Amino acid sequence: MTQASTTSYYCPMHVDVRQSAPGTCTKCGMPLVPEGARFGLLRHMLGNPLHLVMMGLVMVVIMAAAMMLMR
């Protein structure tokens, strides 16, 4: 039995979406990652530039709010 046949693939954002073969998430369309893959969420985020932009905007808003609270 090969490792590919025993590997389960999942969506880092929707852990209930699992398949026995590589593919895409049925909820968001992002690529599924192998079970136990390190940095699965990061790979998911890098798969869509919009996710990166949104993550950057959230970080800027959080930093701005923290700076305002420090005044």
N, C-alpha and C positions, 0 to 999 in steps of 0.2 A: 504494500500500500504506500503510495507516495504522499508527501506532505501536502501537495496541492489538493488531494482528495479529502484530507482530513481537516483542512482549514475552513473555518467559517468566516464569512465576511459580514460586516455590519456598518451602519451609518453612525458616525460619531455624534451627530445631532439628534438622531432618532434611533436609540439603541434597540427599540422593538423591531426595527427593520433588519432582518438577517437573511442571508442566503448562503448556499453551499458553494457558490461560484462567484467570481467577480462580476460586478454590474453597477447599476446606479440605484440610488434610493428612490423608492416609489413615492415618497412624500416631497422631497426637495430636488431630486435629480442629480445630486452630488455623487461622486464615485464612492463605492463602498471600500472599506479598508479591511485588511486581514485582522482576525481576532488576535488580540495581544500586540498589535502593532504599536510601536512607540510613537507618540506625537500624532495620534489619529486626528484629534481636533484641529491641530495646526495644518495637517494635510487637507482636511476638509475646508478650512478657511482659505488656504492658498488656491484651492480649486476654482474659486470664483472671485474676481477682482472686487465685486460689489461688497463681499463680506469683508475684505481688507479695508475698504474705504469706511464702511460702517464701524469696524473695530477702531480705526484711527479716530473717527469723530467721537466715539464714546470715550476714548482715552482723553482727548482734548477737553471734553465737557467735564469729565471727572477731575482733571487737573485744574481747570479753571474754577470749579466749585471749591476745591481744596484751598486754592490760593485766596479766594474770597473769604473763606472761613478763617484763614490765618491772619487777616487784617485786623 
